Amino acid sequence: MDPELAAWLVSAAAEPALAAAAAEADPDSVAAAQRLRRDWAPAQAAAALTQARLRRRAVTKFGSLAQQLFFTTDGLEQATRAEVARWRAQRFCEAGVDRVVDVGCGLGADALAFAEAGLEVVALEADATTAVLAVANLAGRGRVITGDATCGDGLNALQAQLSAGAAVFIDPARRTAAGRSWRVLDFSPSWDFATGLLAGNFGCIKGAPGLPSALIPPGVGATWVSHRGDLVETSIWSSGPRQAVLLPSGAVLDADSSVPVPVGEVERYLYEPDPAVLRSGASSRLAALMHAHRLSPEVAYLSTTESQQTPFATGFEVLAVMPYSERGLRAWVRRERIGVLE
């Protein structure tokens, strides 16, 4: 989709096409395309049907708001879940921030959360088509500037905002022509540019959930965020502790790898720590809080003799302990009439 088609898509002229596409049971079907092409140009029909498909997929991230937003396939894939974006915006507010510059705003999911939290938002987006959709998604609640934040007018706009006291949020694009990439060399803007913006400015970088710890600069904060049990991102902050955050509950657990964790046998209860707890290194602290032990130094599962209530781990009652044997396990499952296994 080019900027001209995007401009049509977000205009009032496209509303009938979007409504027709939304009414299709299968927007990807040939029949749906044929029906819309009776009234609209092929490119317009395809764009409207793509929106119908993406809006249905976006419900898992944005709920009912998805029907009011505009998406691209790549943009939706990288867009922050609404509850996670609201959590981040709240942290900016708690830090006393009143203005934020969003570098690489994409479709504007985080910028929208910042604006809804009452912050003044200036968003930079290098891709002209994506910027058109971001303007529509923000709907006047923030200013979108089309430009590369690392050079030219985009860099000038970024520096002007930082000089005026704005905080900074960076979500580096993680795609190449071949598709999604987790290679740091493929990030845009570069990882060095992004981390450099945290020096002297309050801010946050949204990183991949599996971001290698070696890439986290010394002296910064790092937060591993899980949403409804899914590890969704590693947030790098200009300052603060290393911690696990569980959403939507907001439960927080600071990491402390210096806490010794004993090793012992399987007891009556077994606990699987949340993935954010594991990635952040907070499992040692969790074990201490639960008076639990590990099954071995290399195994993340914790065990206790008493049942524990914690948001940071999923608990299981141990019904039987047996030597490892796939055949023996299958026989036990059949004998006990057990259904779904995790």
C-alpha positions in Angstrom: 0.0 0.0 0.0 1.4 3.4 -1.0 0.7 6.7 0.8 -2.0 7.7 -1.8 -4.0 4.5 -1.2 -3.5 4.9 2.6 -4.9 8.4 2.4 -8.0 7.2 0.6 -8.4 4.3 3.1 -8.5 6.7 6.1 -10.9 9.1 4.4 -14.6 9.3 4.6 -14.7 8.1 1.0 -13.5 4.7 2.1 -16.1 4.2 4.8 -18.7 2.3 2.5 -15.9 0.0 1.3 -14.8 -0.7 4.8 -18.3 -1.4 5.9 -18.8 -3.8 3.0 -15.5 -5.6 3.7 -16.4 -5.9 7.4 -19.7 -7.6 6.5 -17.9 -10.4 4.6 -17.7 -13.7 6.4 -14.3 -14.4 4.8 -12.4 -11.2 3.6 -9.7 -13.4 2.1 -12.1 -15.2 -0.3 -12.2 -14.7 -4.0 -15.9 -14.1 -3.8 -15.4 -11.3 -1.3 -12.9 -9.6 -3.7 -15.3 -10.0 -6.6 -18.1 -8.4 -4.7 -16.1 -5.4 -3.6 -14.6 -4.9 -7.1 -18.1 -4.2 -8.5 -18.1 -0.9 -6.7 -14.4 0.0 -6.1 -11.1 -0.2 -7.9 -9.2 -3.4 -7.3 -6.6 -1.7 -5.2 -9.2 -0.1 -3.0 -11.2 -3.3 -2.7 -8.1 -5.2 -1.6 -7.1 -2.5 0.9 -10.6 -2.5 2.5 -10.6 -6.3 2.7 -7.2 -6.3 4.2 -8.4 -3.9 6.9 -11.3 -6.2 7.7 -9.0 -9.2 8.1 -6.4 -7.2 10.2 -9.1 -5.7 12.4 -10.3 -9.1 13.3 -6.8 -10.3 14.2 -6.2 -7.1 16.1 -9.0 -7.8 18.6 -6.6 -9.9 20.7 -4.3 -6.8 21.1 -6.8 -4.0 21.1 -10.2 -5.4 22.0 -13.2 -3.4 20.6 -10.9 -0.5 19.7 -9.5 -2.5 16.8 -12.6 -1.7 14.7 -11.6 2.0 14.8 -8.0 1.7 14.0 -6.0 1.2 10.7 -3.4 -1.5 10.3 -0.7 -3.0 8.1 0.3 -6.6 8.5 3.8 -5.7 9.7 2.6 -2.8 11.9 0.0 -5.0 13.6 2.7 -7.7 14.3 4.9 -5.2 16.1 2.2 -3.1 17.7 2.2 -3.1 21.5 -0.8 -4.7 23.2 -3.2 -2.0 24.5 -2.9 -3.0 28.2 0.9 -3.0 27.9 1.0 0.4 26.3 -1.2 1.8 29.0 1.1 0.3 31.7 4.1 2.1 30.0 2.2 5.4 29.8 1.4 5.2 33.4 5.1 4.7 34.3 5.9 7.8 32.3 3.2 9.7 34.2 4.5 8.5 37.5 8.0 9.8 36.6 6.5 13.3 36.2 6.7 13.3 32.4 4.3 15.6 30.6 5.6 15.4 27.0 7.0 12.4 25.1 8.6 12.0 21.7 7.8 8.6 20.2 10.6 7.5 17.9 9.4 5.1 15.2 5.8 5.2 16.3 4.6 2.7 13.8 0.8 2.6 13.8 0.7 4.7 16.9 -0.4 2.2 19.6 2.0 3.5 22.2 1.5 7.1 21.1 -2.2 6.7 21.6 -1.7 5.3 25.1 0.5 8.2 26.0 -2.1 10.7 24.7 -4.9 9.0 26.6 -2.8 9.3 29.7 -2.7 13.0 29.3 0.8 13.4 27.8 1.6 15.7 24.9 2.8 13.4 22.1 5.1 14.0 19.1 5.5 10.9 17.0 8.2 10.3 14.4 7.7 7.7 11.7 10.1 7.1 8.7 7.6 5.2 6.5 5.2 7.6 4.8 2.4 5.0 4.4 2.6 4.0 8.1 2.6 7.7 9.1 -0.7 8.3 7.3 -2.3 5.5 9.3 -0.7 6.7 12.5 -2.3 10.2 12.0 -5.7 8.6 11.5 -5.2 6.4 14.6 -4.2 9.3 16.8 -7.2 11.3 15.5 -5.8 14.6 16.6 -4.5 13.5 20.0 -0.9 13.8 19.0 1.4 15.2 16.2 2.9 12.8 13.7 6.1 13.9 11.8 7.1 11.8 8.8 10.9 11.5 8.8 13.9 9.4 9.8 14.8 10.2 13.4 18.5 9.6 12.7 19.0 12.2 10.0 17.6 15.3 8.3 14.3 16.9 9.4 13.4 13.9 11.5 16.6 14.2 13.6 16.1 18.0 13.9 12.5 17.4 15.2 13.8 14.8 17.7 16.5 17.1 19.0 14.1 20.0 19.3 11.7 17.9 21.4 14.5 16.6 23.6 15.9 20.1 24.1 12.4 21.2 25.2 12.4 18.5 27.9 10.5 15.7 26.3 10.9 12.2 27.5 11.7 9.6 24.8 10.2 6.3 23.7 11.8 4.1 21.1 10.4 1.0 19.4 13.0 0.0 16.8 11.6 -1.6 13.7 12.6 -5.3 13.6 11.9 -6.2 10.0 13.9 -6.7 6.8 12.8 -7.4 3.3 12.9 -11.1 4.3 10.5 -10.6 7.2 10.7 -10.3 10.9 14.2 -10.2 12.3 15.7 -10.5 15.8 19.2 -9.6 14.7 20.3 -6.4 16.4 22.1 -5.3 13.3 18.7 -5.2 11.5 17.1 -2.8 14.1 16.0 0.6 12.8 17.0 3.0 14.3 20.1 1.1 15.4 20.5 -0.2 18.9 23.4 2.1 19.6 21.3 5.1 18.5 18.4 4.0 20.7 20.4 3.4 23.8 22.3 6.7 23.3 19.0 8.5 23.5 18.5 7.3 27.1 21.7 9.1 28.2 20.5 12.3 29.8 16.8 11.8 29.0 14.1 9.9 30.8 12.9 7.3 28.4 12.2 3.7 27.5 13.2 1.3 24.6 10.8 -1.4 23.7 12.9 -4.5 23.0 12.1 -8.0 21.9 11.1 -10.5 24.7 14.2 -12.5 24.1 16.6 -9.6 24.0 20.1 -10.9 25.0 21.2 -9.6 28.4 24.5 -8.7 26.9 22.8 -5.9 24.9 21.4 -4.2 28.0 23.8 -1.3 28.9 25.1 -1.0 32.4 23.4 1.5 34.7 19.9 1.3 33.1 16.7 -0.3 34.2 15.3 -3.4 32.5 11.8 -4.8 32.8 10.6 -8.1 31.4 6.9 -7.8 30.7 4.4 -10.7 30.5 0.8 -10.2 29.5 -1.7 -12.9 30.5 1.2 -15.4 30.7 2.9 -14.4 27.4 6.3 -12.8 27.6 5.8 -9.8 25.2 8.8 -7.5 25.6 11.9 -6.4 27.4 11.7 -2.7 28.3 15.0 -0.8 28.8 14.6 2.3 31.0 16.9 5.2 31.5 17.2 4.1 35.2 15.7 1.7 37.6 16.0 -1.9 38.8 15.8 -5.2 36.8 12.4 -6.6 37.4 9.5 -8.8 36.1 6.1 -7.1 35.5 3.0 -9.2 35.1 0.0 -7.6 33.3 -2.8 -6.8 33.6 -2.4 -7.4 37.4 0.6 -5.0 37.6 2.5 -7.4 39.9 6.2 -6.5 40.1 9.1 -8.6 41.3 12.7 -7.2 41.5 15.5 -9.5 40.4 18.2 -10.5 42.9 20.4 -13.3 41.6 22.5 -13.1 44.8 19.8 -14.9 46.8 20.9 -18.5 47.2 18.3 -21.1 46.3 18.5 -24.6 47.8 18.1 -27.7 45.7 15.9 -30.6 46.8 13.5 -33.3 45.9 10.0 -33.0 44.5 7.6 -32.1 47.3 3.8 -32.0 47.3 3.6 -28.8 45.2 5.4 -27.8 42.0 5.5 -24.2 40.6 6.4 -23.0 37.1 7.6 -19.3 37.3 6.1 -16.8 34.9 8.3 -16.4 31.8 9.0 -12.7 32.9 10.3 -14.0 36.2 12.5 -16.5 34.5 14.0 -14.0 31.9 14.5 -11.3 34.4 16.5 -13.5 36.8 13.9 -12.9 39.6 13.3 -16.7 40.1 15.8 -16.7 43.0 13.9 -14.0 44.8 10.6 -15.8 44.1 12.0 -19.0 45.6 13.0 -17.1 48.8 9.6 -15.5 49.1 7.9 -18.8 48.7 10.4 -20.7 50.9 10.8 -23.0 47.9 13.7 -25.0 46.5 14.7 -25.9 42.9 14.7 -29.5 41.7 18.2 -28.9 40.3 20.4 -25.9 39.7 19.5 -26.0 35.9 15.8 -26.5 36.4 13.4 -23.5 36.8 10.6 -25.4 38.5 10.2 -24.7 42.3 8.8 -27.1 44.9 7.3 -26.6 48.3 5.6 -28.8 51.0 2.8 -26.2 51.5 0.5 -24.7 49.0 1.5 -21.1 48.1 -0.6 -18.3 46.5 1.5 -16.2 44.1 0.9 -14.3 40.9 4.4 -15.0 39.8 4.1 -18.8 39.2 1.6 -21.4 38.2 1.1 -24.1 40.8 0.5 -27.8 40.5 -0.2 -30.5 43.1 2.0 -33.5 42.7 0.0 -36.7 42.5 2.8 -39.1 41.8 6.6 -39.2 41.3 8.0 -41.9 39.0 11.3 -42.6 37.1 11.5 -41.1 33.7 9.9 -43.4 31.1 7.7 -42.3 28.3 6.1 -45.7 28.2 5.5 -45.7 31.9 4.0 -42.2 31.8 1.6 -43.2 29.0 0.4 -46.2 31.0 -0.1 -44.0 34.1 -2.1 -41.4 32.1 -4.3 -44.1 30.7 -4.8 -45.7 34.1 -5.7 -42.4 35.8 -7.9 -41.3 32.8 -6.1 -38.1 32.4 -7.0 -35.9 29.4 -5.0 -32.9 28.3 -1.3 -32.7 29.3 0.7 -29.4 29.5 
